[in-house]
Amino acid sequence: VGMYTLGYNVFDMTYASALHNSRPALDHKARYGNGTWVVISGASDSIAQEFAQKLSRQGFNLVLVDSNASGLQ
């Protein structure tokens, strides 16, 4: 029973991960339209900077917000 439970859980996690990673990426531009504004909070963090660059390349208007004013420069 223990091996079955372990095997089933490993299969379930692997299947869900493969299914999630095999679907096409969302087309945010088609979903939200032209002229859409995006607010990014914590914009001085590196992950937020990556999101800002990606969304900027896709043509979104950005509002960058952070409590660290020097980090936004």
All heavy atoms as a GROMACS GRO file, in nm:
protein
  557
    1VAL      N    1   0.083  -0.119   0.000
    1VAL     CA    2   0.000   0.000   0.000
    1VAL      C    3   0.088   0.125   0.000
    1VAL      O    4   0.058   0.221  -0.071
    1VAL     CB    5  -0.096   0.000   0.122
    1VAL    CG1    6  -0.171   0.130   0.132
    1VAL    CG2    7  -0.191  -0.117   0.115
    2GLY      N    8   0.196   0.123   0.073
    2GLY     CA    9   0.284   0.239   0.080
    2GLY      C   10   0.350   0.270  -0.053
    2GLY      O   11   0.360   0.386  -0.094
    3MET      N   12   0.396   0.166  -0.123
    3MET     CA   13   0.460   0.186  -0.253
    3MET      C   14   0.358   0.237  -0.355
    3MET      O   15   0.390   0.320  -0.439
    3MET     CB   16   0.524   0.056  -0.302
    3MET     CG   17   0.648   0.016  -0.223
    3MET     SD   18   0.777   0.143  -0.225
    3MET     CE   19   0.829   0.133  -0.394
    4TYR      N   20   0.234   0.187  -0.348
    4TYR     CA   21   0.130   0.234  -0.439
    4TYR      C   22   0.103   0.383  -0.415
    4TYR      O   23   0.094   0.462  -0.510
    4TYR     CB   24   0.001   0.154  -0.420
    4TYR     CG   25  -0.115   0.213  -0.497
    4TYR    CD1   26  -0.127   0.192  -0.633
    4TYR    CD2   27  -0.210   0.292  -0.433
    4TYR    CE1   28  -0.233   0.248  -0.705
    4TYR    CE2   29  -0.314   0.348  -0.503
    4TYR     CZ   30  -0.326   0.326  -0.639
    4TYR     OH   31  -0.429   0.380  -0.709
    5THR      N   32   0.091   0.422  -0.290
    5THR     CA   33   0.065   0.562  -0.256
    5THR      C   34   0.179   0.650  -0.302
    5THR      O   35   0.156   0.757  -0.361
    5THR     CB   36   0.044   0.577  -0.104
    5THR    OG1   37  -0.064   0.491  -0.064
    5THR    CG2   38   0.012   0.719  -0.066
    6LEU      N   39   0.301   0.609  -0.277
    6LEU     CA   40   0.417   0.686  -0.320
    6LEU      C   41   0.423   0.695  -0.472
    6LEU      O   42   0.442   0.803  -0.528
    6LEU     CB   43   0.545   0.621  -0.265
    6LEU     CG   44   0.675   0.691  -0.303
    6LEU    CD1   45   0.679   0.831  -0.244
    6LEU    CD2   46   0.793   0.609  -0.257
    7GLY      N   47   0.403   0.584  -0.540
    7GLY     CA   48   0.406   0.583  -0.686
    7GLY      C   49   0.296   0.669  -0.746
    7GLY      O   50   0.319   0.742  -0.843
    8TYR      N   51   0.177   0.661  -0.691
    8TYR     CA   52   0.066   0.741  -0.741
    8TYR      C   53   0.095   0.891  -0.724
    8TYR      O   54   0.069   0.970  -0.815
    8TYR     CB   55  -0.064   0.705  -0.670
    8TYR     CG   56  -0.179   0.792  -0.713
    8TYR    CD1   57  -0.243   0.768  -0.834
    8TYR    CD2   58  -0.221   0.899  -0.636
    8TYR    CE1   59  -0.347   0.848  -0.876
    8TYR    CE2   60  -0.324   0.980  -0.677
    8TYR     CZ   61  -0.387   0.955  -0.798
    8TYR     OH   62  -0.489   1.035  -0.839
    9ASN      N   63   0.147   0.930  -0.610
    9ASN     CA   64   0.177   1.071  -0.585
    9ASN      C   65   0.287   1.122  -0.677
    9ASN      O   66   0.279   1.234  -0.728
    9ASN     CB   67   0.214   1.095  -0.438
    9ASN     CG   68   0.093   1.086  -0.348
    9ASN    OD1   69  -0.018   1.117  -0.389
    9ASN    ND2   70   0.115   1.041  -0.226
   10VAL      N   71   0.389   1.044  -0.702
   10VAL     CA   72   0.496   1.084  -0.794
   10VAL      C   73   0.440   1.098  -0.935
   10VAL      O   74   0.467   1.196  -1.005
   10VAL     CB   75   0.613   0.983  -0.790
   10VAL    CG1   76   0.709   1.007  -0.904
   10VAL    CG2   77   0.684   0.990  -0.656
   11PHE      N   78   0.357   1.000  -0.978
   11PHE     CA   79   0.294   1.009  -1.109
   11PHE      C   80   0.205   1.132  -1.119
   11PHE      O   81   0.208   1.204  -1.220
   11PHE     CB   82   0.212   0.883  -1.137
   11PHE     CG   83   0.125   0.896  -1.258
   11PHE    CD1   84   0.180   0.886  -1.386
   11PHE    CD2   85  -0.012   0.923  -1.246
   11PHE    CE1   86   0.100   0.900  -1.499
   11PHE    CE2   87  -0.091   0.937  -1.359
   11PHE     CZ   88  -0.034   0.926  -1.485
   12ASP      N   89   0.127   1.158  -1.018
   12ASP     CA   90   0.034   1.271  -1.019
   12ASP      C   91   0.109   1.404  -1.030
   12ASP      O   92   0.071   1.491  -1.109
   12ASP     CB   93  -0.051   1.268  -0.892
   12ASP     CG   94  -0.164   1.369  -0.897
   12ASP    OD1   95  -0.229   1.380  -1.002
   12ASP    OD2   96  -0.188   1.435  -0.794
   13MET      N   97   0.217   1.421  -0.956
   13MET     CA   98   0.296   1.545  -0.962
   13MET      C   99   0.366   1.558  -1.097
   13MET      O  100   0.371   1.666  -1.154
   13MET     CB  101   0.398   1.549  -0.848
   13MET     CG  102   0.336   1.571  -0.712
   13MET     SD  103   0.458   1.591  -0.581
   13MET     CE  104   0.528   1.429  -0.574
   14THR      N  105   0.420   1.449  -1.149
   14THR     CA  106   0.488   1.453  -1.278
   14THR      C  107   0.390   1.485  -1.390
   14THR      O  108   0.417   1.566  -1.478
   14THR     CB  109   0.556   1.318  -1.306
   14THR    OG1  110   0.644   1.288  -1.197
   14THR    CG2  111   0.635   1.321  -1.435
   15TYR      N  112   0.273   1.422  -1.388
   15TYR     CA  113   0.172   1.445  -1.491
   15TYR      C  114   0.124   1.590  -1.488
   15TYR      O  115   0.113   1.655  -1.593
   15TYR     CB  116   0.055   1.349  -1.471
   15TYR     CG  117  -0.057   1.370  -1.570
   15TYR    CD1  118  -0.042   1.328  -1.702
   15TYR    CD2  119  -0.174   1.434  -1.532
   15TYR    CE1  120  -0.144   1.347  -1.794
   15TYR    CE2  121  -0.276   1.453  -1.624
   15TYR     CZ  122  -0.261   1.410  -1.754
   15TYR     OH  123  -0.361   1.430  -1.845
   16ALA      N  124   0.096   1.644  -1.370
   16ALA     CA  125   0.049   1.782  -1.359
   16ALA      C  126   0.155   1.880  -1.407
   16ALA      O  127   0.125   1.977  -1.476
   16ALA     CB  128   0.010   1.811  -1.214
   17SER      N  129   0.280   1.855  -1.373
   17SER     CA  130   0.388   1.942  -1.416
   17SER      C  131   0.406   1.937  -1.567
   17SER      O  132   0.422   2.041  -1.632
   17SER     CB  133   0.518   1.902  -1.347
   17SER     OG  134   0.624   1.982  -1.390
   18ALA      N  135   0.404   1.819  -1.624
   18ALA     CA  136   0.419   1.805  -1.770
   18ALA      C  137   0.302   1.871  -1.843
   18ALA      O  138   0.320   1.939  -1.944
   18ALA     CB  139   0.428   1.659  -1.807
   19LEU      N  140   0.182   1.854  -1.792
   19LEU     CA  141   0.064   1.914  -1.853
   19LEU      C  142   0.072   2.066  -1.848
   19LEU      O  143   0.043   2.135  -1.945
   19LEU     CB  144  -0.062   1.864  -1.782
   19LEU     CG  145  -0.195   1.895  -1.847
   19LEU    CD1  146  -0.203   1.825  -1.982
   19LEU    CD2  147  -0.308   1.848  -1.757
   20HIS      N  148   0.112   2.120  -1.734
   20HIS     CA  149   0.124   2.265  -1.717
   20HIS      C  150   0.231   2.323  -1.809
   20HIS      O  151   0.211   2.427  -1.870
   20HIS     CB  152   0.156   2.298  -1.572
   20HIS     CG  153   0.184   2.442  -1.548
   20HIS    ND1  154   0.086   2.537  -1.546
   20HIS    CD2  155   0.300   2.508  -1.528
   20HIS    CE1  156   0.139   2.656  -1.525
   20HIS    NE2  157   0.269   2.641  -1.513
   21ASN      N  158   0.345   2.258  -1.819
   21ASN     CA  159   0.456   2.311  -1.898
   21ASN      C  160   0.440   2.289  -2.049
   21ASN      O  161   0.512   2.351  -2.127
   21ASN     CB  162   0.588   2.250  -1.851
   21ASN     CG  163   0.625   2.301  -1.713
   21ASN    OD1  164   0.599   2.415  -1.680
   21ASN    ND2  165   0.686   2.215  -1.633
   22SER      N  166   0.347   2.205  -2.090
   22SER     CA  167   0.331   2.180  -2.232
   22SER      C  168   0.227   2.271  -2.297
   22SER      O  169   0.217   2.275  -2.419
   22SER     CB  170   0.291   2.034  -2.256
   22SER     OG  171   0.163   2.009  -2.200
   23ARG      N  172   0.150   2.345  -2.219
   23ARG     CA  173   0.050   2.432  -2.279
   23ARG      C  174   0.116   2.560  -2.331
   23ARG      O  175   0.221   2.602  -2.281
   23ARG     CB  176  -0.060   2.464  -2.180
   23ARG     CG  177  -0.014   2.549  -2.063
   23ARG     CD  178  -0.126   2.574  -1.968
   23ARG     NE  179  -0.075   2.656  -1.859
   23ARG     CZ  180  -0.143   2.688  -1.754
   23ARG    NH1  181  -0.266   2.646  -1.741
   23ARG    NH2  182  -0.090   2.763  -1.661
   24PRO      N  183   0.054   2.624  -2.430
   24PRO     CA  184   0.114   2.746  -2.486
   24PRO      C  185   0.108   2.861  -2.386
   24PRO      O  186   0.018   2.866  -2.301
   24PRO     CB  187   0.028   2.775  -2.609
   24PRO     CG  188  -0.100   2.704  -2.585
   24PRO     CD  189  -0.068   2.585  -2.500
   25ALA      N  190   0.200   2.954  -2.400
   25ALA     CA  191   0.204   3.069  -2.311
   25ALA      C  192   0.084   3.160  -2.340
   25ALA      O  193   0.034   3.166  -2.452
   25ALA     CB  194   0.333   3.146  -2.331
   26LEU      N  195   0.039   3.231  -2.237
   26LEU     CA  196  -0.072   3.323  -2.254
   26LEU      C  197  -0.031   3.442  -2.339
   26LEU      O  198   0.079   3.494  -2.325
   26LEU     CB  199  -0.120   3.374  -2.118
   26LEU     CG  200  -0.186   3.272  -2.026
   26LEU    CD1  201  -0.218   3.338  -1.892
   26LEU    CD2  202  -0.311   3.216  -2.088
   27ASP      N  203  -0.120   3.485  -2.426
   27ASP     CA  204  -0.097   3.605  -2.506
   27ASP      C  205  -0.165   3.721  -2.434
   27ASP      O  206  -0.284   3.747  -2.453
   27ASP     CB  207  -0.153   3.585  -2.646
   27ASP     CG  208  -0.123   3.702  -2.737
   27ASP    OD1  209  -0.050   3.794  -2.695
   27ASP    OD2  210  -0.172   3.703  -2.851
   28HIS      N  211  -0.090   3.788  -2.348
   28HIS     CA  212  -0.147   3.896  -2.267
   28HIS      C  213  -0.198   4.011  -2.352
   28HIS      O  214  -0.297   4.074  -2.318
   28HIS     CB  215  -0.044   3.946  -2.166
   28HIS     CG  216  -0.011   3.844  -2.062
   28HIS    ND1  217   0.104   3.769  -2.067
   28HIS    CD2  218  -0.078   3.803  -1.953
   28HIS    CE1  219   0.106   3.687  -1.966
   28HIS    NE2  220  -0.004   3.705  -1.894
   29LYS      N  221  -0.131   4.040  -2.462
   29LYS     CA  222  -0.172   4.151  -2.548
   29LYS      C  223  -0.310   4.124  -2.608
   29LYS      O  224  -0.395   4.212  -2.612
   29LYS     CB  225  -0.068   4.172  -2.657
   29LYS     CG  226  -0.079   4.303  -2.726
   29LYS     CD  227  -0.050   4.415  -2.629
   29LYS     CE  228  -0.035   4.545  -2.702
   29LYS     NZ  229  -0.013   4.656  -2.615
   30ALA      N  230  -0.334   4.002  -2.653
   30ALA     CA  231  -0.464   3.967  -2.710
   30ALA      C  232  -0.572   3.961  -2.602
   30ALA      O  233  -0.687   3.996  -2.625
   30ALA     CB  234  -0.456   3.833  -2.782
   31ARG      N  235  -0.534   3.921  -2.482
   31ARG     CA  236  -0.632   3.907  -2.375
   31ARG      C  237  -0.674   4.042  -2.319
   31ARG      O  238  -0.792   4.063  -2.290
   31ARG     CB  239  -0.571   3.821  -2.264
   31ARG     CG  240  -0.665   3.794  -2.150
   31ARG     CD  241  -0.606   3.697  -2.052
   31ARG     NE  242  -0.703   3.664  -1.949
   31ARG     CZ  243  -0.683   3.575  -1.857
   31ARG    NH1  244  -0.569   3.507  -1.854
   31ARG    NH2  245  -0.773   3.550  -1.766
   32TYR      N  246  -0.581   4.134  -2.301
   32TYR     CA  247  -0.612   4.261  -2.235
   32TYR      C  248  -0.622   4.379  -2.330
   32TYR      O  249  -0.671   4.483  -2.293
   32TYR     CB  250  -0.509   4.289  -2.125
   32TYR     CG  251  -0.510   4.184  -2.018
   32TYR    CD1  252  -0.404   4.096  -2.004
   32TYR    CD2  253  -0.618   4.170  -1.934
   32TYR    CE1  254  -0.405   3.997  -1.907
   32TYR    CE2  255  -0.621   4.072  -1.836
   32TYR     CZ  256  -0.514   3.986  -1.824
   32TYR     OH  257  -0.517   3.889  -1.729
   33GLY      N  258  -0.572   4.369  -2.452
   33GLY     CA  259  -0.589   4.472  -2.552
   33GLY      C  260  -0.480   4.578  -2.550
   33GLY      O  261  -0.395   4.584  -2.463
   34ASN      N  262  -0.488   4.665  -2.654
   34ASN     CA  263  -0.390   4.773  -2.668
   34ASN      C  264  -0.420   4.884  -2.568
   34ASN      O  265  -0.535   4.908  -2.531
   34ASN     CB  266  -0.394   4.830  -2.810
   34ASN     CG  267  -0.341   4.732  -2.911
   34ASN    OD1  268  -0.257   4.649  -2.878
   34ASN    ND2  269  -0.389   4.741  -3.033
   35GLY      N  270  -0.316   4.956  -2.527
   35GLY     CA  271  -0.333   5.068  -2.436
   35GLY      C  272  -0.357   5.029  -2.292
   35GLY      O  273  -0.398   5.111  -2.211
   36THR      N  274  -0.332   4.905  -2.258
   36THR     CA  275  -0.353   4.857  -2.122
   36THR      C  276  -0.241   4.904  -2.031
   36THR      O  277  -0.125   4.905  -2.068
   36THR     CB  278  -0.360   4.703  -2.120
   36THR    OG1  279  -0.464   4.661  -2.206
   36THR    CG2  280  -0.387   4.650  -1.981
   37TRP      N  281  -0.279   4.945  -1.912
   37TRP     CA  282  -0.181   4.989  -1.812
   37TRP      C  283  -0.156   4.876  -1.713
   37TRP      O  284  -0.248   4.805  -1.673
   37TRP     CB  285  -0.233   5.111  -1.737
   37TRP     CG  286  -0.231   5.234  -1.820
   37TRP    CD1  287  -0.326   5.274  -1.910
   37TRP    CD2  288  -0.127   5.330  -1.826
   37TRP    NE1  289  -0.287   5.389  -1.970
   37TRP    CE2  290  -0.165   5.428  -1.920
   37TRP    CE3  291  -0.005   5.344  -1.761
   37TRP    CZ2  292  -0.086   5.536  -1.950
   37TRP    CZ3  293   0.073   5.453  -1.791
   37TRP    CH2  294   0.033   5.548  -1.884
   38VAL      N  295  -0.030   4.862  -1.673
   38VAL     CA  296   0.011   4.761  -1.577
   38VAL      C  297   0.081   4.830  -1.462
   38VAL      O  298   0.171   4.912  -1.483
   38VAL     CB  299   0.108   4.658  -1.641
   38VAL    CG1  300   0.156   4.557  -1.538
   38VAL    CG2  301   0.042   4.588  -1.757
   39VAL      N  302   0.038   4.802  -1.338
   39VAL     CA  303   0.102   4.856  -1.219
   39VAL      C  304   0.192   4.749  -1.162
   39VAL      O  305   0.148   4.637  -1.134
   39VAL     CB  306  -0.002   4.898  -1.113
   39VAL    CG1  307   0.067   4.947  -0.986
   39VAL    CG2  308  -0.094   5.005  -1.169
   40ILE      N  309   0.320   4.782  -1.144
   40ILE     CA  310   0.417   4.689  -1.087
   40ILE      C  311   0.464   4.747  -0.956
   40ILE      O  312   0.528   4.853  -0.952
   40ILE     CB  313   0.536   4.666  -1.183
   40ILE    CG1  314   0.486   4.605  -1.314
   40ILE    CG2  315   0.641   4.577  -1.118
   40ILE    CD1  316   0.591   4.585  -1.417
   41SER      N  317   0.431   4.680  -0.846
   41SER     CA  318   0.475   4.727  -0.715
   41SER      C  319   0.606   4.658  -0.678
   41SER      O  320   0.635   4.547  -0.723
   41SER     CB  321   0.368   4.698  -0.609
   41SER     OG  322   0.346   4.560  -0.598
   42GLY      N  323   0.686   4.724  -0.596
   42GLY     CA  324   0.817   4.670  -0.561
   42GLY      C  325   0.910   4.671  -0.680
   42GLY      O  326   0.987   4.579  -0.702
   43ALA      N  327   0.900   4.778  -0.760
   43ALA     CA  328   0.965   4.781  -0.891
   43ALA      C  329   1.118   4.785  -0.886
   43ALA      O  330   1.182   4.763  -0.987
   43ALA     CB  331   0.915   4.902  -0.970
   44SER      N  332   1.177   4.812  -0.771
   44SER     CA  333   1.323   4.813  -0.765
   44SER      C  334   1.381   4.673  -0.746
   44SER      O  335   1.502   4.654  -0.759
   44SER     CB  336   1.372   4.905  -0.653
   44SER     OG  337   1.331   4.856  -0.527
   45ASP      N  338   1.299   4.574  -0.718
   45ASP     CA  339   1.346   4.436  -0.705
   45ASP      C  340   1.377   4.378  -0.843
   45ASP      O  341   1.319   4.417  -0.943
   45ASP     CB  342   1.241   4.348  -0.638
   45ASP     CG  343   1.218   4.386  -0.492
   45ASP    OD1  344   1.311   4.444  -0.432
   45ASP    OD2  345   1.109   4.358  -0.441
   46SER      N  346   1.467   4.284  -0.847
   46SER     CA  347   1.512   4.229  -0.975
   46SER      C  348   1.400   4.155  -1.048
   46SER      O  349   1.390   4.163  -1.170
   46SER     CB  350   1.633   4.138  -0.956
   46SER     OG  351   1.600   4.031  -0.869
   47ILE      N  352   1.315   4.083  -0.975
   47ILE     CA  353   1.207   4.010  -1.042
   47ILE      C  354   1.107   4.107  -1.103
   47ILE      O  355   1.057   4.086  -1.214
   47ILE     CB  356   1.137   3.910  -0.947
   47ILE    CG1  357   1.036   3.825  -1.022
   47ILE    CG2  358   1.069   3.979  -0.833
   47ILE    CD1  359   1.089   3.692  -1.061
   48ALA      N  360   1.079   4.216  -1.035
   48ALA     CA  361   0.986   4.317  -1.088
   48ALA      C  362   1.048   4.387  -1.209
   48ALA      O  363   0.976   4.422  -1.304
   48ALA     CB  364   0.952   4.419  -0.980
   49GLN      N  365   1.178   4.406  -1.208
   49GLN     CA  366   1.245   4.468  -1.323
   49GLN      C  367   1.232   4.378  -1.446
   49GLN      O  368   1.210   4.427  -1.557
   49GLN     CB  369   1.391   4.495  -1.291
   49GLN     CG  370   1.412   4.606  -1.191
   49GLN     CD  371   1.557   4.619  -1.148
   49GLN    OE1  372   1.644   4.548  -1.197
   49GLN    NE2  373   1.582   4.710  -1.056
   50GLU      N  374   1.243   4.248  -1.427
   50GLU     CA  375   1.228   4.155  -1.539
   50GLU      C  376   1.085   4.159  -1.593
   50GLU      O  377   1.065   4.159  -1.715
   50GLU     CB  378   1.264   4.012  -1.496
   50GLU     CG  379   1.411   3.992  -1.469
   50GLU     CD  380   1.496   4.010  -1.593
   50GLU    OE1  381   1.453   3.969  -1.703
   50GLU    OE2  382   1.604   4.067  -1.580
   51PHE      N  383   0.986   4.162  -1.503
   51PHE     CA  384   0.848   4.172  -1.547
   51PHE      C  385   0.826   4.302  -1.624
   51PHE      O  386   0.759   4.304  -1.727
   51PHE     CB  387   0.751   4.166  -1.429
   51PHE     CG  388   0.714   4.026  -1.389
   51PHE    CD1  389   0.755   3.976  -1.267
   51PHE    CD2  390   0.637   3.947  -1.471
   51PHE    CE1  391   0.721   3.848  -1.229
   51PHE    CE2  392   0.602   3.818  -1.434
   51PHE     CZ  393   0.644   3.769  -1.313
   52ALA      N  394   0.883   4.412  -1.574
   52ALA     CA  395   0.867   4.542  -1.639
   52ALA      C  396   0.927   4.539  -1.779
   52ALA      O  397   0.866   4.589  -1.875
   52ALA     CB  398   0.931   4.651  -1.555
   53GLN      N  399   1.044   4.481  -1.794
   53GLN     CA  400   1.107   4.475  -1.926
   53GLN      C  401   1.026   4.389  -2.022
   53GLN      O  402   1.005   4.425  -2.138
   53GLN     CB  403   1.250   4.422  -1.914
   53GLN     CG  404   1.344   4.520  -1.848
   53GLN     CD  405   1.481   4.460  -1.824
   53GLN    OE1  406   1.507   4.345  -1.854
   53GLN    NE2  407   1.571   4.542  -1.769
   54LYS      N  408   0.978   4.275  -1.973
   54LYS     CA  409   0.898   4.185  -2.058
   54LYS      C  410   0.769   4.253  -2.102
   54LYS      O  411   0.733   4.249  -2.220
   54LYS     CB  412   0.867   4.057  -1.982
   54LYS     CG  413   0.784   3.958  -2.060
   54LYS     CD  414   0.758   3.832  -1.982
   54LYS     CE  415   0.674   3.735  -2.062
   54LYS     NZ  416   0.643   3.615  -1.987
   55LEU      N  417   0.698   4.315  -2.009
   55LEU     CA  418   0.572   4.379  -2.043
   55LEU      C  419   0.593   4.502  -2.130
   55LEU      O  420   0.511   4.533  -2.217
   55LEU     CB  421   0.496   4.414  -1.916
   55LEU     CG  422   0.447   4.293  -1.836
   55LEU    CD1  423   0.394   4.337  -1.700
   55LEU    CD2  424   0.342   4.216  -1.912
   56SER      N  425   0.703   4.571  -2.110
   56SER     CA  426   0.734   4.687  -2.193
   56SER      C  427   0.760   4.645  -2.337
   56SER      O  428   0.714   4.711  -2.430
   56SER     CB  429   0.856   4.760  -2.136
   56SER     OG  430   0.893   4.866  -2.220
   57ARG      N  431   0.832   4.535  -2.356
   57ARG     CA  432   0.858   4.484  -2.490
   57ARG      C  433   0.728   4.442  -2.560
   57ARG      O  434   0.718   4.449  -2.682
   57ARG     CB  435   0.954   4.366  -2.486
   57ARG     CG  436   1.099   4.406  -2.465
   57ARG     CD  437   1.192   4.289  -2.489
   57ARG     NE  438   1.170   4.179  -2.395
   57ARG     CZ  439   1.233   4.165  -2.278
   57ARG    NH1  440   1.321   4.255  -2.241
   57ARG    NH2  441   1.208   4.061  -2.202
   58GLN      N  442   0.629   4.400  -2.482
   58GLN     CA  443   0.501   4.360  -2.539
   58GLN      C  444   0.412   4.480  -2.569
   58GLN      O  445   0.304   4.463  -2.625
   58GLN     CB  446   0.429   4.264  -2.445
   58GLN     CG  447   0.499   4.130  -2.432
   58GLN     CD  448   0.427   4.037  -2.335
   58GLN    OE1  449   0.322   4.068  -2.281
   58GLN    NE2  450   0.486   3.921  -2.312
   59GLY      N  451   0.454   4.600  -2.528
   59GLY     CA  452   0.379   4.720  -2.563
   59GLY      C  453   0.283   4.771  -2.457
   59GLY      O  454   0.200   4.856  -2.486
   60PHE      N  455   0.294   4.721  -2.335
   60PHE     CA  456   0.206   4.769  -2.228
   60PHE      C  457   0.257   4.901  -2.171
   60PHE      O  458   0.378   4.928  -2.171
   60PHE     CB  459   0.198   4.666  -2.114
   60PHE     CG  460   0.117   4.545  -2.150
   60PHE    CD1  461   0.178   4.429  -2.193
   60PHE    CD2  462  -0.021   4.547  -2.139
   60PHE    CE1  463   0.104   4.317  -2.225
   60PHE    CE2  464  -0.097   4.435  -2.172
   60PHE     CZ  465  -0.034   4.321  -2.214
   61ASN      N  466   0.167   4.983  -2.122
   61ASN     CA  467   0.203   5.104  -2.049
   61ASN      C  468   0.228   5.064  -1.904
   61ASN      O  469   0.151   4.986  -1.847
   61ASN     CB  470   0.089   5.207  -2.055
   61ASN     CG  471   0.057   5.246  -2.196
   61ASN    OD1  472   0.147   5.278  -2.273
   61ASN    ND2  473  -0.070   5.242  -2.231
   62LEU      N  474   0.335   5.116  -1.843
   62LEU     CA  475   0.373   5.072  -1.710
   62LEU      C  476   0.365   5.185  -1.609
   62LEU      O  477   0.397   5.300  -1.640
   62LEU     CB  478   0.517   5.018  -1.710
   62LEU     CG  479   0.547   4.901  -1.803
   62LEU    CD1  480   0.694   4.865  -1.795
   62LEU    CD2  481   0.460   4.782  -1.769
   63VAL      N  482   0.326   5.149  -1.487
   63VAL     CA  483   0.334   5.237  -1.370
   63VAL      C  484   0.420   5.161  -1.269
   63VAL      O  485   0.381   5.053  -1.224
   63VAL     CB  486   0.197   5.269  -1.311
   63VAL    CG1  487   0.212   5.352  -1.185
   63VAL    CG2  488   0.109   5.338  -1.412
   64LEU      N  489   0.537   5.215  -1.238
   64LEU     CA  490   0.628   5.149  -1.144
   64LEU      C  491   0.615   5.215  -1.007
   64LEU      O  492   0.626   5.336  -0.995
   64LEU     CB  493   0.772   5.160  -1.194
   64LEU     CG  494   0.796   5.105  -1.336
   64LEU    CD1  495   0.940   5.130  -1.377
   64LEU    CD2  496   0.761   4.959  -1.343
   65VAL      N  497   0.590   5.133  -0.905
   65VAL     CA  498   0.569   5.183  -0.770
   65VAL      C  499   0.664   5.110  -0.676
   65VAL      O  500   0.679   4.989  -0.683
   65VAL     CB  501   0.423   5.155  -0.725
   65VAL    CG1  502   0.399   5.205  -0.584
   65VAL    CG2  503   0.324   5.215  -0.822
   66ASP      N  504   0.728   5.188  -0.588
   66ASP     CA  505   0.815   5.129  -0.487
   66ASP      C  506   0.834   5.227  -0.374
   66ASP      O  507   0.833   5.349  -0.395
   66ASP     CB  508   0.949   5.091  -0.547
   66ASP     CG  509   1.023   4.988  -0.464
   66ASP    OD1  510   1.017   4.994  -0.340
   66ASP    OD2  511   1.087   4.900  -0.522
   67SER      N  512   0.852   5.176  -0.253
   67SER     CA  513   0.877   5.263  -0.139
   67SER      C  514   1.022   5.313  -0.137
   67SER      O  515   1.054   5.411  -0.073
   67SER     CB  516   0.847   5.191  -0.008
   67SER     OG  517   0.928   5.075   0.002
   68ASN      N  518   1.109   5.246  -0.212
   68ASN     CA  519   1.250   5.283  -0.222
   68ASN      C  520   1.267   5.371  -0.347
   68ASN      O  521   1.286   5.322  -0.457
   68ASN     CB  522   1.337   5.157  -0.232
   68ASN     CG  523   1.483   5.187  -0.240
   68ASN    OD1  524   1.525   5.301  -0.229
   68ASN    ND2  525   1.562   5.083  -0.259
   69ALA      N  526   1.261   5.503  -0.328
   69ALA     CA  527   1.267   5.596  -0.441
   69ALA      C  528   1.400   5.589  -0.516
   69ALA      O  529   1.404   5.602  -0.638
   69ALA     CB  530   1.242   5.738  -0.394
   70SER      N  531   1.509   5.567  -0.443
   70SER     CA  532   1.639   5.561  -0.511
   70SER      C  533   1.650   5.436  -0.599
   70SER      O  534   1.719   5.436  -0.699
   70SER     CB  535   1.752   5.563  -0.408
   70SER     OG  536   1.746   5.449  -0.325
   71GLY      N  537   1.580   5.329  -0.562
   71GLY     CA  538   1.582   5.207  -0.642
   71GLY      C  539   1.510   5.223  -0.775
   71GLY      O  540   1.540   5.153  -0.871
   72LEU      N  541   1.416   5.315  -0.783
   72LEU     CA  542   1.343   5.337  -0.908
   72LEU      C  543   1.424   5.414  -1.009
   72LEU      O  544   1.395   5.412  -1.127
   72LEU     CB  545   1.212   5.412  -0.880
   72LEU     CG  546   1.103   5.329  -0.812
   72LEU    CD1  547   0.985   5.419  -0.778
   72LEU    CD2  548   1.060   5.216  -0.901
   73GLN      N  549   1.527   5.485  -0.964
   73GLN     CA  550   1.610   5.563  -1.057
   73GLN      C  551   1.682   5.468  -1.151
   73GLN      O  552   1.701   5.491  -1.265
   73GLN     CB  553   1.712   5.649  -0.982
   73GLN     CG  554   1.650   5.749  -0.888
   73GLN     CD  555   1.558   5.848  -0.956
   73GLN    OE1  556   1.580   5.886  -1.070
   73GLN    NE2  557   1.454   5.888  -0.888
   0.00000   0.00000   0.00000
